[in-house]
Amino acid sequence: MAPRHRPDFTFDQATGVEHMADKELDRLLFDRIWALGAKAVQDNQISALAGATLRTPTLEEYQNSHGERMSDLIKVIKLGIAQLR
């Protein structure tokens, strides 16, 4: 039986295993951590970070940010990581 095609997965013919590319896994993890961090900002009413969570950045936007925005994004990510623990 041939595996169904999913664009975010690749199928290794040699092993018969379907897997995601590392970049896609990074994006999924970033999105999950960001969502948890943004929820923590909202739940704990952290007004200093509220502006940073108005929209979800892509992984690339996060990686390319600088200055105060980068600092705020890092704080949200740290909150998200703390929620995973």
N, C-alpha and C positions, 0 to 999 in steps of 0.2 A: 504494500500500500504506500503510495507516494505521499509525502507530507504536504499539507496545504501550505500555500505560500503566504507568508506574512512579511511585509516589507522591512520590518525592523529586526527580523531574524534571518540567519543564514543557516543552511543545511550542509553539514559536513558529510559528504558521500562515504568517506572512508569509515567513519565511526557510526554514521546513522543518527547523529545527535544534532539537534537544532539549538542554536545559541545566538545570543545578542552580541553585537559589537561592543567593545569596551566603552566607546563614546556614548552609545545609547544607554548603557548601564549607568554611566556617569550622569547623564541627563535625568534619568529616572530617579536616581538617588538624590540629586540636587533638588528636583521638583518636590520630592517627598519631604526632605529636610526643610526646604523653604516653606512649604505649607504648614508644617508643624511650628516653625518659628513665627510665622505670621499669625497663626492662631494664638500662640503664647503672648504675642504683642497685644492682640485684641483682648484676650481673656484677662490679662494682667493690667490692661489699660496703660501701657507704656507709651505715653504721648510723644516722647522724644523720638520714637521709632515708627510712629503711625504713618508718617509721610513716606517712609521707605517701603511700606507694605501696601501702598495704594494699588500697585500693580506688580505682578510677578515678573521678575527679570528672567531672561533666558540664561542658561549657563554661560554662554559667550558674553552677554552683557555684564554678568557678574565678574567674569574673568578680566574684562576690559575696563572696568570702572576704576576710578581714581579718587583720591582725596576723601572728603567728608562722606560722599555717597558710598564709596568702598567701605569706609569705617562702619557706616550704618548697616550695610548689607552683611558685613561680617558679624555684627552683633545679632542680627536676625538669624543667621546661620548657626551661630553658637547656641542660641535659644532652641532652635530646632534640633540640634544634636543632643542637647540636654534632655529634650522630650523623648528622644529615642532610648535613652538609658533607663 
